[in-house]
Amino acid sequence: MKRIFIIWIVSVFVLQVLDAQTYGVFKNEDLSNLSEDQLAPVPYVHNGDTGIVYMSNITIPGTSRSRHQYGSPMDLYFYDQTDKKGMKNPRLLDPGKKFFTIGDDGPATFSGDFSRVCLVQPQEGADGEPLANGNGGLFFAEWANGEWSEPIPFTHNDPGVNFSTPCLSKDGQILFFAAEGDLEGALGGMDIYYTMEMNGSWSAPVNLGGRINTPEHEIFPYYFQSEGALSTNLRLYFSSKGHDARGGTFDLFYSEFYEGEWLEPLPVPSLNSARFDELGIFVNEQLTEGMFSRRDGDQFNIYNFRSIVADYESFPAAERMKVAPLCYRIYESSMDTIDPVVFEYEWVINDTLRLPGHEVKYCFPGPGYYSMSFNVTNKLTDTIIYSAAQVDLTIPEYQQPIITAPDTAIAGEPVYFSAAESNLPADWDSYEYFWDFGDLSPQSKGEIVSHTYKRRGEYPVVLGVRKVLSRSEERMVRNGDIQESEYKIATIKDIIVLQE
């Protein structure tokens, strides 16, 4: 058989998305009380502990300090979420009292592996006493040999600047914080800055600019990194009195990081109120629950929030949608000479379609089996060599959910998504479609759905299909006899959302 060269012409599909989550809010009664303050909760899973670290001025015999000219100082405490008694009996984060100065200690933030902590402590003068202006500084400690090291001051601490509310990235190499004072780029009030650790040193703080900061106060940055199957979603949560916060109080906002910049902040749905200050949020990886602080008058308490959308169906094995190539360049490569004066050439596909020429480009109508033969006609002798070459081509039809949608969308306009073209296993008699639009919005169900994106961005859309199991199959799943991949499949496609 002569060699046939078929080079497929690449077809590339690109697509992506964005929206918001809705939460129910309730006070954490285990942490909140009427006589003391509780503030700035952060998760803590380290050295055998699983719980929450927070600031409080609670009174614990043998650990709390007397109330003097510095008022009732706040310290860092830990409560154990795995032990109900631990909730009622918090303990100091560091029993060695390295985080136990004469003033307030905290808030605190940890790297993802909890080997590094950054916290706020009072800046001290030459006499070792807290500065008269009350300005706080940032301090770092490392976990080594089963204990926290002595806190080391941030390189850029300055007596004229009040540093507050730090947040470390998961790798501990990026630090966000709020500060007020003579720092470059200050816009007024408390602004949010970031710095990066490079070669063991922290870079000069950089103001996040007018997209995030306003002439009012911006505090409590929380850097959210959600690492999905194909991309990393970056958000910055923070509290602000600007950005049209209601009632002149602090409200919670978030901004997405897209194409090298922070987008216009949006309020966190259902958490903000006109009466209270909302401060110091953190959220879990799926944005389905978390904690924040709320101030009513002079009282700080800690609140939990959970998504009101239940029964989220996960599809951990989602893959990029496979698209079989349909367009090819077809030619016969073994002929010594190509002479269109003497010879005529043609390709015949499935004995019906004739394509004149030695080299042709053709787009097949879809997956399937195709037989191609190459005919050569000698125009001088009027003889035809049928099937001078022949090749069979099978274009695969991948078994997968298929997302049918436009490649781009306009923010503010509905976009329709269809799963009707999906090619599913033949033995799946009944199944359900689940849609995740890549913007951390509630999941949708149905063969055909619509979604409206609020802002520009580029996000993965996941279409998951779950086989409806019989009772016997459900038992087999519980027993581990049927793996998840046997009754769940999913694909991912991207959509680009443009500004209206």
C-alpha positions in Angstrom: 0.0 0.0 0.0 1.4 3.4 -0.9 1.9 5.9 1.8 -0.9 8.5 2.3 -0.2 11.6 4.3 -3.2 13.1 6.1 -2.4 16.2 8.1 -5.3 17.5 10.2 -6.0 21.2 10.3 -6.4 22.3 13.9 -9.7 23.5 15.2 -9.4 25.4 18.5 -12.3 26.2 20.8 -12.0 28.8 23.6 -14.7 29.9 26.1 -15.3 31.2 29.9 -17.6 32.9 32.9 -18.8 35.0 36.4 -21.6 35.6 39.3 -22.3 35.6 43.1 -23.1 33.4 46.0 -26.0 33.8 48.6 -25.5 33.0 52.2 -27.4 32.5 55.4 -25.8 34.1 58.5 -25.9 33.1 62.2 -24.0 34.1 65.3 -21.5 31.6 66.6 -23.0 31.2 70.1 -20.0 29.1 71.3 -17.6 32.1 70.8 -19.9 35.1 71.3 -21.0 36.6 74.6 -22.2 39.9 75.9 -19.3 40.8 78.2 -16.2 40.3 75.9 -15.1 40.9 72.3 -14.3 38.2 69.8 -12.7 39.3 66.5 -10.9 38.2 63.3 -11.3 34.4 63.1 -9.0 32.4 60.9 -8.8 28.6 60.5 -6.0 26.8 62.2 -5.1 23.2 61.4 -1.6 22.5 62.9 0.3 20.4 65.3 -2.7 18.2 66.1 -5.1 21.2 66.5 -8.1 21.8 64.3 -10.1 24.9 65.0 -10.2 28.7 64.9 -7.7 31.3 66.0 -9.2 34.6 67.0 -8.6 37.8 69.0 -10.4 38.3 72.3 -10.2 40.2 75.6 -11.7 37.2 77.4 -10.6 36.5 81.0 -8.8 33.2 81.5 -7.3 32.7 85.0 -3.5 32.6 85.0 -3.2 34.0 81.5 -5.0 37.3 81.1 -3.4 40.5 82.1 -4.7 43.2 84.4 -6.6 46.1 83.0 -4.4 49.2 83.1 -3.8 52.4 81.1 -3.9 50.3 77.9 -7.5 49.2 78.5 -8.5 45.6 78.1 -6.0 44.2 75.7 -6.9 41.6 73.1 -4.9 38.4 72.7 -4.8 35.5 70.3 -6.8 32.4 71.4 -7.5 29.0 69.9 -10.6 26.9 70.3 -10.9 23.3 69.2 -13.7 22.6 66.7 -13.4 18.9 67.3 -14.1 19.1 71.0 -17.2 20.8 72.3 -15.5 21.5 75.6 -12.7 23.2 73.6 -15.2 25.8 72.3 -16.1 26.7 75.9 -12.5 26.6 77.1 -10.3 28.5 74.7 -6.5 28.7 75.3 -3.8 31.0 74.3 -2.4 30.3 70.8 1.1 30.3 72.2 1.4 28.9 75.7 4.9 30.4 75.8 3.4 33.9 75.7 5.5 35.1 72.8 2.3 36.6 71.4 1.4 38.3 74.7 2.6 41.9 74.8 1.4 44.8 76.9 -1.1 45.9 74.2 -3.3 44.2 71.6 -1.8 41.1 69.9 -3.5 40.2 66.6 -5.0 39.8 64.2 -3.0 36.9 62.9 -2.6 35.2 59.6 -0.9 31.9 58.7 0.8 30.4 55.6 -1.0 27.4 54.1 1.1 24.9 55.9 0.9 26.9 59.2 4.7 27.1 59.5 4.7 30.9 59.4 2.5 33.4 61.3 2.3 37.1 60.8 0.5 39.1 63.5 0.0 42.7 64.7 1.8 43.8 67.9 2.4 47.2 69.3 5.4 49.1 67.9 7.7 50.1 70.8 9.9 53.1 71.4 13.5 53.1 72.6 12.2 52.7 76.2 10.5 49.4 75.3 7.1 50.9 75.9 4.3 51.0 73.2 4.5 54.1 71.1 2.4 57.0 72.4 0.5 57.1 69.1 -0.6 53.5 69.5 0.7 52.4 66.1 0.9 48.7 65.5 3.5 46.9 63.6 3.7 43.5 61.7 5.7 40.7 63.2 6.7 37.2 61.9 7.3 34.0 63.8 8.2 30.5 62.4 7.2 27.1 63.8 10.4 25.1 64.7 11.1 22.4 67.1 7.6 22.2 68.3 7.1 25.9 69.2 6.8 29.4 67.8 10.0 31.4 67.4 10.3 34.9 68.9 8.4 37.4 66.7 10.7 39.4 64.3 9.5 42.8 63.2 8.6 43.5 59.5 11.4 45.2 57.7 9.2 48.1 56.8 7.7 48.8 60.2 7.7 52.6 60.8 6.7 54.5 64.0 4.7 56.9 61.8 2.7 54.2 60.2 -0.1 52.1 61.8 0.1 48.6 60.4 -2.9 46.3 60.8 -4.9 43.2 59.6 -2.3 41.1 57.7 -3.0 38.2 55.3 -0.4 35.8 54.0 -0.7 33.8 50.7 -0.7 30.0 50.9 3.0 29.8 50.2 3.7 32.5 52.7 5.5 34.6 50.1 3.0 37.4 49.6 1.7 39.6 52.4 -1.4 41.8 52.2 -2.0 44.3 55.0 -3.8 47.5 55.8 -1.8 50.6 56.9 -2.4 54.3 57.6 0.4 56.8 57.5 3.3 58.0 55.3 3.5 55.1 52.9 4.0 55.6 49.2 0.8 55.7 47.2 -1.5 56.3 50.3 -5.0 57.5 49.2 -6.4 58.4 52.6 -7.5 56.5 55.7 -6.4 52.9 56.0 -5.3 51.5 52.6 -4.5 47.9 51.5 -0.9 47.2 50.4 1.0 44.1 49.4 4.6 43.0 49.6 6.5 40.0 48.4 9.3 38.0 49.9 12.3 37.8 47.5 15.6 36.2 48.4 14.7 36.4 52.1 13.7 40.1 52.1 10.3 41.8 51.9 9.9 44.2 49.0 8.7 47.8 49.5 5.0 47.9 50.1 2.8 48.6 47.1 -0.6 50.3 47.4 -3.3 48.3 45.6 -4.5 51.5 44.0 -7.8 53.3 43.4 -9.7 50.2 42.2 -9.4 48.8 45.7 -8.6 51.7 48.0 -10.8 54.8 48.5 -10.4 58.0 50.6 -12.2 56.0 53.3 -10.9 53.0 55.3 -10.1 49.6 53.7 -9.0 46.9 56.1 -8.9 43.1 56.7 -7.7 41.9 53.3 -8.3 38.2 52.7 -6.4 36.7 49.7 -8.5 33.8 48.4 -6.8 31.2 46.1 -9.0 28.5 44.8 -7.0 26.0 42.8 -9.3 24.1 40.4 -8.5 21.4 37.9 -7.4 23.8 35.2 -7.0 27.2 36.7 -6.5 29.2 39.9 -9.2 31.6 40.9 -7.9 34.7 42.8 -10.0 36.9 44.9 -9.3 39.7 47.4 -11.9 40.1 50.1 -11.8 43.1 52.3 -13.8 45.5 54.5 -14.4 49.1 53.4 -16.3 52.2 54.3 -16.0 53.3 50.7 -17.4 51.6 47.6 -20.9 52.8 48.5 -20.9 50.9 51.8 -24.3 51.2 53.5 -25.0 53.3 56.5 -21.4 54.6 56.8 -20.4 51.2 58.3 -17.8 48.7 57.1 -19.1 46.4 54.5 -17.5 43.3 52.9 -16.4 43.4 49.3 -14.4 41.3 46.9 -12.5 41.8 43.7 -11.4 39.3 41.1 -7.9 39.3 39.7 -8.0 39.2 35.9 -5.4 39.9 33.2 -3.0 41.4 35.7 -5.4 43.7 37.5 -8.0 43.7 40.3 -11.5 44.3 38.9 -14.1 46.7 40.3 -15.1 45.4 43.8 -18.5 43.9 44.4 -20.3 43.6 47.8 -20.4 40.1 49.3 -24.1 39.1 48.9 -26.3 38.8 52.0 -23.6 39.5 54.6 -23.6 43.3 54.8 -26.0 45.3 56.9 -26.6 49.0 57.3 -26.4 48.9 61.1 -23.3 46.8 61.7 -19.6 46.8 60.8 -18.6 43.6 58.9 -15.0 42.7 59.3 -12.4 40.0 58.9 -13.9 37.3 56.6 -12.5 34.0 55.6 -14.2 31.4 53.3 -13.6 27.7 52.5 -12.3 26.5 49.2 -15.8 26.1 47.6 -17.1 29.4 48.9 -19.9 27.6 50.6 -19.2 28.6 54.2 -16.9 30.7 56.4 -16.7 33.2 59.3 -16.5 36.9 59.8 -16.7 39.5 62.6 -19.5 41.9 63.2 -19.5 44.9 65.4 -22.7 46.2 66.9 -21.8 49.4 68.8 -18.8 48.6 70.9 -19.4 44.8 70.9 -17.5 42.4 68.5 -18.9 39.0 67.8 -18.1 36.2 65.4 -20.6 34.9 62.9 -20.8 31.9 60.6 -22.3 31.9 57.2 -23.3 29.1 54.8 -24.5 28.9 51.3 -28.3 28.6 51.1 -27.8 26.4 48.0 -27.6 22.7 49.1 -26.8 19.4 47.4 -23.7 20.6 45.4 -22.7 17.8 43.1 -18.9 17.6 42.6 -17.2 16.2 39.5 -13.5 15.9 40.4 -12.5 14.1 37.2 -13.6 16.8 34.8 -11.5 17.0 31.6 -11.2 19.4 28.7 -13.9 18.7 26.1 -12.3 16.6 23.3 -13.0 17.8 19.8 -12.1 15.3 17.0 -10.4 16.9 14.0 -12.7 17.1 11.0 -10.5 19.1 8.5 -7.6 17.4 6.7 -5.0 18.0 4.0 -4.9 14.8 1.9 -2.2 13.9 -0.6 -0.3 11.0 -2.1 3.4 11.2 -1.3 5.1 8.4 -3.2 4.6 9.5 -6.8 7.9 10.4 -8.5 6.4 13.3 -10.5 3.2 15.3 -10.4 2.3 16.4 -13.9 -1.1 18.2 -14.2 -0.5 18.6 -18.0 -0.4 14.9 -18.7 -2.4 13.5 -15.7 -5.6 14.3 -13.9 -5.9 13.4 -10.2 -8.9 13.0 -8.0 -9.8 11.7 -4.5 -13.0 9.8 -4.1 -14.6 9.6 -0.6 -17.0 6.8 0.2 -17.4 6.1 -3.5 -19.6 9.1 -3.9 -17.8 12.4 -3.3 -15.1 13.4 -5.9 -12.5 15.9 -5.1 -10.2 16.9 -8.1 -6.5 17.4 -7.5 -3.5 15.6 -6.2 -3.5 17.5 -2.9 -6.9 18.4 -1.4 -8.3 20.0 1.7 -11.5 18.6 3.0 -13.7 19.0 6.2 -15.6 15.8 7.0 -19.2 16.3 8.2 -18.6 14.6 11.5 -17.3 11.5 13.3 -17.5 8.2 11.4 -15.8 5.8 9.0 -14.5 7.1 5.7 -12.9 5.2 2.8 -10.7 7.3 0.4 -9.3 6.2 -2.9 -7.0 8.0 -5.3 -7.6 7.9 -9.1 -5.1 8.9 -11.7 -6.2 9.6 -15.4 -3.6 9.7 -18.3 -5.1 12.4 -20.5 -2.8 11.4 -23.5 -3.9 7.8 -23.5 -7.3 8.3 -21.9 -6.6 5.6 -19.3 -7.6 5.6 -15.7 -5.7 3.9 -12.8 -8.4 3.4 -10.2 -7.5 3.2 -6.6 -3.8 4.0 -7.2 -3.8 4.5 -3.5 -6.4 3.9 -0.8 -6.7 4.7 2.9 -9.4 4.2 5.6 -10.0 7.0 8.1 -12.0 6.7 11.3 -12.9 10.0 13.1 -13.7 9.1 16.7 -16.9 10.2 18.4 -15.7 10.7 22.0 -18.0 9.5 24.8 -18.4 12.7 26.9 -20.8 15.4 27.9 -20.8 18.1 25.1 -21.2 21.7 26.0 -22.8 23.7 23.2 -22.5 27.5 23.8 -21.0 30.6 22.2 -17.3 31.2 22.6 -17.8 34.7 24.1 -20.5 36.4 26.1 -21.4 40.0 27.1 -21.6 40.9 30.8 -25.2 41.5 31.8 -26.7 39.5 28.9 -28.0 35.9 29.3 -26.1 33.1 27.7 -27.6 29.7 26.9 -25.9 26.4 27.4 -27.0 23.1 26.0 -26.0 19.5 26.8 -28.3 18.0 24.1 -25.4 16.9 21.9 -23.7 14.9 24.6 -22.6 11.4 23.8 -23.2 9.3 26.9 -22.7 5.6 27.7 -25.3 3.4 26.0 -26.3 1.7 29.3 -27.2 5.0 31.0 -31.0 4.8 30.9 -31.5 7.9 33.1 -29.1 10.7 34.1 -29.0 14.3 35.3 -27.0 17.3 34.0 -25.2 19.7 36.4 -23.6 23.0 35.4 -20.9 24.9 37.2 -20.3 28.2 35.4 -16.8 28.8 36.8 -17.8 32.0 38.7 -18.4 30.3 42.0 -22.2 30.9 41.6 -24.8 28.3 42.6 -24.8 25.1 40.5 -27.6 24.7 37.9 -29.4 21.6 36.6 -30.9 20.7 33.3 -30.2 19.9 29.7 -30.6 23.5 28.6 -29.8 26.4 31.0 -29.1 30.1 30.9 -26.7 32.2 32.9 -25.8 35.9 33.1 -22.4 37.1 33.9 -21.9 40.3 35.8 -18.4 41.2 34.7 -15.7 40.5 32.2 -13.5 37.5 32.8 -12.3 34.2 31.6 -13.6 31.1 33.5 -14.0 27.4 33.1 -17.5 26.0 32.6 -18.1 22.4 33.8 -20.8 20.2 32.6 -21.2 17.1 34.7 -23.5 14.2 34.1 -24.5 11.8 36.8 -26.2 8.4 36.1 -29.3 7.8 38.2 -28.4 4.8 40.1 -30.6 1.9 41.1 -30.8 0.9 44.8 -28.5 -2.0 44.2 -26.0 0.3 42.4 -26.2 2.8 45.3 -25.2 0.0 47.7 -22.3 -1.0 45.5 -21.1 2.6 45.5 -21.3 2.7 49.3 -19.3 -0.5 49.5 -16.7 0.7 47.0 -17.6 -1.9 44.3 -18.5 0.9 41.8 -16.0 3.7 41.4 -17.2 7.3 40.9 -15.8 7.4 37.3 -18.3 4.7 36.4 -21.4 6.8 37.1 -20.0 10.4 36.8 -18.4 12.1 33.9 -17.7 15.7 33.2 -16.1 18.0 30.7 -14.8 21.6 30.8 -15.0 24.3 28.3 -14.1 28.0 28.6 -16.1 31.1 27.9 -14.7 34.7 27.6 -17.0 37.3 29.1 -16.6 40.8 27.6 -17.7 44.1 29.2 -21.0 45.4 28.0 
